[in-house]
């Protein structure tokens, strides 16, 4: 589970800084810019390059649904 300070937007863990979204990378400073986020409207605007789109697709496919027992 991501650490404190990490937000989940559209199922993706991101770090929000000055209205910009960065990919959460444990133990590293944020380097992958994913787009922008408006806290007032709670709306994300994804601005992705081809390599980031491939990473995002791979990440979403690796997500597994969890159920409580």
ABEGO torsion letter per residue (X at the ends): XBBBGBBBBGGBBBBBBGGBBBBBBBGBBBABBAEBBBAAAGBBBBBBBAAAAAAAAAAAAABBBBBBX
